[in-house]
Each structure stands twice: as C-alpha cells, then as structure tokens.
Amino acid sequence: MPIFRNIVLMSDADNTLLARDHQIPRRNLEAVRCFVQEGGVFVLATGRPIHGARHIAEQLPQGMPAVYFNGALIFDHASGKPIHMDPLPPDMEKVASYLVRNYPQLGVECFGLESSWILQDGPYTQFHFRLLREEPRYLPADIFPQEGLLKMFATGESEDLEKARQELLTHWPGMFHTIRSGENYLEIFSRNSSKGAAVHTLRDYYQGERKIAAVGDSFNDISMLKAADMAFMPADGEQSLREIARAVCPCSQGSIADVLQILGRETSS
C-alpha cells in the first residue's frame, strides 16, 4: 500500500522548493516524484501568479492542485479549473492611483488569472517580471481592470515599501491584506486570502482524509505553517519561523527531500 496515501505536502516555491538560484535542486525533484508515486499529493503554494509559476509546475508531477497569489487562487490542474478564487475588491484603481501618484520611485504591478500588467516601472519590477518569465505589458493607472484582479505588487526599497504599506492600511482599513515578501516586495491581495486559509480549503477538499504538511521560509508562509498538521522550514529561512516549524537542511541542499524523508520515517513507524 502506498506509504504517502494520507499526506498532502504544501510547499512554498522561492527559497524552499527552489534554491536561491531559482532552480529546483535535483534532489527535490526526485523526492517529489517518489512522493507522488507513493500516493502523496504535492501542492505548490506560492505568491506567484499561475502563469508566472508555469515553468516551475511543468517540472513537477502533473495533475496536482496548486495555490497561487498567496491563497487568492487554488487551481486544480487535473480538471483545469479553480477550486477557489478570491479577487480583490472592484475599486482597487484608487489604491493603484495613490501608489503611482505618491510613490514614483516604486514599481507597481497587478495580476489577474491570465493577465499581468505594469502600472509603474522600476528596477525591481523589471527583475520581478524576468523572474516570472513574463513579458512586460504596460497599463496606465487610470485604465484599470475593474474585476478579476487577484493581486497587486509594489516593488522598491524596503523603507519606501513599509511607509507605503502603513499609509495604505490607514487610508483603506480592512479593504485588503498586505504582506512584505522579501526586502523589495509588498504584496496586496484579498483580506480573506492567505496560505493558511488555503490549508483549510484543501482540508475540506480532501474531506479530512489526509494530513497536511507544509514547508516555507518567509513571513507569507506563517499562516500556512500554523494551520498545517506538520510544519517545516529550510534552515536558511526566516529564523523567527523556528518557533512554529521544524528546521531541515538549507534550500539549496534539497530541503523538500529532507522533509519527505522525515515524513516517510514517521508515516511508516
């Protein structure tokens, strides 16, 4: 009987499944393939848009669900349909205009299910789109998608992003959720969405028949790690996560493979 038939493993992408060179270590790929062959469900759980993670998903076993936009979208790749989708409110153009008008030094980006746009350019925005393997498409802030917007990004220097984040929360309290992901990114998405909420959605989806393990390295993974039945982190992730997650080897050495070794031992014991 497959030893992982009762396990879902949710994994962050950058600096967790992927090493810091943005490649998946071979050790991780081989471990994930064995995990799925032994009945496990591997769920990519990332802040990236679905099209900006396609080159990652194509390397993984096919037909698995995946979490995108930090939980605003859960997509079933077996059926080709969303399991869950939670867009931003329809009047986000006010927020975009505020950022463009008051923070010309920041890049501003927005993403839908199948489209992405740059509202205001910047050096980190260009790097971000190269990382996502996206062709930049420019959109004026006053010509803005009124629905179906799943995420906004601001990119720039840390001090500017934190100031902008505090102002957005003051001007639009309770309208959306903001989180810093790394030094140079500010993510804006639905206030009801998080990777932790995605854990609960997937638990319902599988009707509680599987335990959910999670591994992540940064602040946007905290809710997922807390909601999971078992939580892990790469040793070179945010050190504050050690309070809620078990540390394994650094991401470049194959942290997902380490997690699966632990799950294999504990499942078979």
N, C-alpha and C positions, 0 to 999 in steps of 0.2 A: 504494500500500500504506500502511495507517495507520502514522504515524511513531512512535506510542507503544505499538505492539502487544507490545513486550517489556518494558514498565515497569509496576511496581506502585509507587504512591506512598502511603506511610503517613503520615498527618498527625494530630498532636495536635489537640485541639479548642480549649480555652480559651487565649487569648493566642497562638494560632498560626493555625488556620483562622478562629477567631472573634477579632474585635478586643476591646479591653478594655471596650467597651460591651456585650459578649456577643452581638453581631450579626456575621454573615458579611459582610464587605465585598463589594460587587457585583463588584469586580474579581476576587476569589477565585472567586465563584460562576461567572462567565462562563468563567474559565480552566479550572476543574474540568470543566465541561460540554464544553468543546472537547477537553480531555484524554481524556475517556471516549469521545467521538465518534471520536477518532483512535486508538482501540484500547487506551487505558490503563485500568488498574484502580485506582480511588481507594478507599483503606481509611481510614475514620475510626478513629483509635486513641486512646482516651480512658480516663480513670479513672472516668468517669461510668457509672452503670448503664444498661442498654439502654433502659428506659422513661424515664430522665432525660435521654436524648440523642435521643429520638424527634423532637422539634421541630427538631433540627439535621439528622438523617438525612433527614427529609422534604424538605429543601431541596436535597438532593444527588441526583445520578443514582441511580436505583433499581436494585436487584438486585446491589449490591456487598457483599462481606463487610465486617465491621466488628469492631474489637477494643474490648471493654468491660472495666471493672473492672481496668484496667492489665494486661490479658492473661489474667485468670482466665476470660474468656469470649470466644471468637471465633465470631461468628454469621454464617451465610450467609443474607443477606436474599433471595437468589434462591429458595432452597429453603424458607426459613422454619425452618431447623434449625441447631443449634450445630455448628460444625466441631470445637470444642474447649471443654471446660468443666472447671474445676479448683476445686472448692469448698474452703472452709476445713474443718479437722477438726471432728468432731461435738461436741466438748466445749468449744466456744468460749463457752458460757454462764459458765464460770468467769472468763474474761477480761472479759466484759461486766460481771459482778457486781463484779469487782475495780475496774474503772473507775468504776462508779456509786457504790460504797461509799467509795472513797478520793479521788475527784475530783468532788465535787458541782458544782464550777464549770465542768466540761466538758460539752459536749453529746456524746451517744453515739448513733450510728445504725448500723443494719445493713440489708443488701440481699441479696435473692435474685434469681433470674432474672426474676420478675414481681412481686415484692413488696418494700416498704421499710417500715421501722419506726423510730420514735424511742424509744429506751430512756430517755434523759435529755435534757431540753430545755436550750436555751441560745441566746443571741442569734445566734451564728454558725450554729447548726443551723437556725434559722428562715430565715436568709438563704440557706443552702445549699439547703433544700427549695424556696424560691422560685426560686432559680437553676435547679434541676432541673425546675421546674414540677410538683412533686409535692404532693399533699395530705397533710399530716402524719397518720400513723397511729401511735398510741402503744401500746407493748408493755412490760409490766413485765419487768425483767431476769430474774426467776425463771420466766417463761413464755417460753421461748426456742426458736427453731427448731433442731431437732437435726440437720438435714441440709439441703443445698442452699444454705447460706449462702456467698455469693461475696465479700462484702466487709464490713468494718466501718470506720466513721469515728469519730474523736474530733475535736471542734471546740472551739476556745477560744484563749486567749492562748499565744503562742509558748513562753514559759518553762515553763508548765504542761504543754504537749504534749510538750516534749522530756524533761521529768522523767518523765512517764508512759511515754513510749516506752522510756527506759532501764530503768525498772522492769519493764515487760512483757517485755523481752528477757532480763532477769535471772531472772524467775520462770518464764518459759516459753521457754527457749532452743531454737532450731531448730524451733519449732512453727508459726511463720508469718513472713511478711515484713512489715516496717513501713517506711514512707517518708513523709517530710514533703512535702506538695504545697502550696506557698504558706505564708504566715505563720501561718495559722489552722487548718490541717487536718493530721491524722495519719491515714494510710490503713493498714489492716491487711488482708492478703489472703494467699492460699496461698504458701508458701515457694518453690514451683516456678513461680510465675507472675510474669511481667514482660512489658513490651512487647518486650523483646529476645527472650524465648522465643517470643513471637507472630511475630516476624520469621522464626525458624527453622521454625515450624509452617506459615506461609504459603509459605515457600520449598519445603517438602515438598509442600504442597497443589498448587502450580503446577509441581511436579516440576523445579524449577530452570530452567524455560524463560524466566523473567522476572527481570530485575534489580530489586532492591528499593531504592527511595529513601525516605528518612524525614526528616521535619521536626518539630521540637519545641522547646519553650522552657524546660523546667524539669528538675529532678532526676529525676523519674519517667520522663523521656524518654531518659536517658543510655544505658540498656541497648539501647534501640531504635536510637539513633543509632550506637552502636558495632557493632551486629550488621548494619546495613544496608550495602548496597554503596556508597551515596552518602548523605551526611548534611548537613542544612541546619538553620539556626535563624533566627528573626527577630532583627533587630539589637537589639531591646529585651528579649530573653530573658536568662536567667542567663548572665552573661558568662564563667563558667568553661567553658561549653559550646563556646566558640570553639576550644578545644584539639582538639575532635573533629568539629566541624561548621562548614560554610561559612555565613557570615552573609549574609542578604539584607535587604530593607527591613523596617521595623517592621511588626508585625501589622496595625495599623490602616490601613496603606497597601497591604495585599494581599500578604503575604509568600508565600502559596502561588502566586500568579500569577508572582511573581519566580522561584520555584523551577522552575515549569513552563517559563518562558522559557529558563532555563539548560538544563534537560533537553532541550528542543526543539532548541536550538543544538547541544548535544553529541551528541544522538542522530542528527541529520541530517548531522553533519560527517564 
